[in-house]
Amino acid sequence: MSTQATVEVPSSPTKLVTFHRMIPDARLPQRADRSAAGMLPTRAYRYCEPATTASGHGYYIFPAMDFSVRFDGYDVLWTWQGVNEWQPIPKSGHVQYPGFRDYFASVAPSECADYAPPLLGVLELPGYMQVWSGLVARTAPGWSLLVRSPVNFGRPGGFEPFEGIIETDRWFGPLFTNLRLLKTDVPIEFRQEHPMLQVQPIPRVAYQEATLNNYELVPELKQFTPEDWDDYYDTVVRPNAMVDRPRGLYAAAARKRRAAEMGGPIDT
């Protein structure tokens, strides 16, 4: 049985996402770019609407500072600009952004003053870490944030973030990621000029069990309906049968649909 749910997109003054910066020098988030900050090939950017839509969905999140880590297979060390030696991160422990603990204590209410979020933490499994962006995020009621690697970027050098969904409409805590270090005995760099994560707002209804269980399987080609074959013809056969097939048919149709839904001009 099909279920219907209404997804409400808040309008001003209620914002869909609000980012709070806690570390003063942390780089602010940035709207994700449909070209994946230039990483997409020109042909894909011009004609591959699925790739550009996915690339532009959400916001880039950057490291709170420039730093490097080194993993020897057991211990993790870190260093940052102005420090000439590697500092150990305690096993199953954490380290603070330099000077942040005192700054936080001077600003936070007394009951919160001793609970400054750590910048880096080492998890129990060797080579697994937690990295904080210096931010806290809040979403409108019913919306969550999907936290993932930047979409359509090359894999980051030496680490792989895990994906997660945070219900940021109720959980007002540090916006961090868990990641796995992929290299040993070499510096793994985190730089503020490169996105570390991409966060994408999604309605909570999208990942509820009732929603995900609302599907159907058609196991045999012979079970395609006439409507299925008509849609297949329009999507696959008709464009390929054209003598002079224009490029970007899907992109053009998607933009017209988006413009009609928004009541505005066609997005180019």
N, C-alpha and C positions, 0 to 999 in steps of 0.2 A: 504494500500500500504506500503510495507516494505521500510525502510530507512536505508542507509548504512553510517557509519561514521568511519573515520580512527582515531584511538587513537595513538598519537605519544608519545612514552616514550623517554624523553631526555637522552642523554648520556653525559659523562664528556666532557667539563667542566661545562655544564649546568646540575645542579642537580635537581632531581625530587622534593626534599624537602630540605630546608635549615633552620636550627633552629638557632636563635640568642638569646644568653643569656644576659639578662639585669641586673638581680640581681646576683652579683658575686658568692654568696654562693648557688644559686639554683642548684639542681641536674640536670645534663644534661640528655636529652632524651636517650632512649635505644631501640634498635631494639626489637620488640615484639618476644616472644619465642613460638615456636610451642608446647611446653608442658605447656603453660600458666604459666611459671615460676614454674613448678612442680605441679600445681593445677590439671592437668588432671590425671585421673587414668592411670596406666601403660598400661592397655588393650586398652584404648581409644587412648593413645599416639602412640601405635604400629599399631593399625588397623583402627582407625577412621580418615581417611584423611580429611573429611569435618571439623572436630573439630580442627585438628592440623593446617590446612590451615587458618581457620578463626583466630585461636589463634596467628599465626605468622604474620598476615597481619597488618603491621603498626609499630607504635612506642609507647613505654610507656612514659607517662608524669607524673612527680612526683610533690608533693607539693614543693613550693619554700623554705619551712622551716618546722620544727616540730612545730605544734601549736594545740590547742584545742579550741573548741567552745562549748557553752552551751546555749540552747534555753529554755526559761521558758514558751513558748506559746505566748509570745508577744515580748520580747526583746531578743537580741543575745549578749552574752558576749564572750570575747576571752582572751586567755593567752598563753604564750610561755615560753620556757626554760629561767630560770633566773628571771622570774617575779612571785611573790608569791601571786598575787591577780588577780581577773578577771577584765578585762577592758571592758567597754561598747562599742559597735559599734553603732554610732548614727543611729537613725531610718531613713531609706532611705538615709543613708550616707555610709562612707567608712573609712578604716584605711590603713596606709602605712606600708610596710615592715620596721622594725626598722632601722633608719639611711639612708634609700634609697632615700628619697626626697633630702637630701643635696648632696649625692653622684651623683644622677642623674643631679642635677643642676650644679655640678662642671664639668660634662663631656659633657652634651648636648649643642647644639648651643643655643644662647640666646633666639631665638624665640620659642624654645621647652622647656626651662629650668623649666618653671612653670607647666609642664604637666606630671609629673611622674605618671605612672599608679598605682592605689591602689592595695594592696594585697587582701583585703576583702571588700565586699560591701554588704549591706543589701537591699533587694528589697522591693517593696511596700507590697507584700503579706507576712503575718507572716510566718516565717520559711523558706523563700526562700533567698538564698544568691548567690553571685558571688565570685568566687575564682580564682585568677590569678596564673599561674604557674611560673612567672618570665621570661617567654620566649616570643619571637615573631617568627612566622613561615612564610616562603615564599615558594610557590610552583611554578613549571614551568608553563608556559602559558597553559591554558586549564585544569588545575588540581586544585582540591579543597581538603580540609581535612574534613573527617567525624570525629567528636569529640564524644566520647562515653565512657561508662564504660569499664574497661579492660575485654577483651573477655574471657569467661569461667573461670573467677575468681569468688569466692564467693562474694555476695553482700557486699559492704563496710559497716562497722559498723556505723549505725546511719545517713547515708546520701545517697542520690540517685542523681547522675548527670543526667541532661537532655542531650539528643543527639542533635547535630546540625551539619550542613554542612557550613563551612566557605570558601568563595572563596578567598583563600590566595594567588592566583596569582595576585590579585589587591588590597587586603585589608591587609595592613602591620600594624597590631595593636596587642595589647596584646593577647596572647593565653590563654583564660580563659574558665571557664565553669560556667553555672548556675546550682544550685543544690537545692534540697529540704532536709531539716533536718527532720529526721524521729523519733527522740526521744526528750523528754523534760526532763529537770532537771537532766541530766547526762552529763558528759564530752563526746564530740564526737571528736575523735583524728584524726589528719592528720599527717602522718609520712613519711619522705623522703625515707624510705626503702621500702614503698609500693606504687605501681603505683596508681595515682589518676584517670588517664584517659588513653585511648588508642586513638591515632589519626591515621586514615587510608587514604592514598591518593586515590582519585577516580577521573576519568575523568569527566569533567563537562557534557559531552554528556550523561553520564549514568543516570542523573536525570533530563534531560530536558523533557518537556512535550511531544515533538514529539517522544522521545524514549519510554517513559512510556506508551504512547497511542498506541504504535505499538505492540498490543497483540491480541490474539484470544482465544475464549472459545470453548471447545468441551463439550457440556452439557450432552451427553448420551454415555453410554458404547457402544451402538450399532453403534456409529459413529466413533469408533476407526478404523483406516485404517489398511490394512495388514502390512504396515511398522511399525505402532504403536505396533501391536501384535508381530512382529518379535523382536523389541527392548525390549518389555516386557519379551519375552521368554529369550533373552540373558541376561537381567539384573536380573530377578527374578527366572525363572523356571530352566534354565540350572545350575546355581550354587547350587540350592537346590536339584537338581536331582543327583548331584555327590555323589558317595559312600564315597569318601574321599575328602571332600571339603577343599581346602587350605584356610587358613585365610588371610584376607587382600587383597581380589581380587580387590576391588575398589581402595585401596591405591596403589597397584602395577600398575594398569592400569593408574592411575593418574600420577604416577611418570614417567612411560614410556612416556606418552604423553608430560609431562613437559620437559623431557630430549630431546625428538624429536624436540619440538618447540624451545628449547634453543640451540640445536646442541651440547649438552654436555653429560656427563655420567649420568646414572640413579641416581636420588636423593634417598638416603637410609635413 
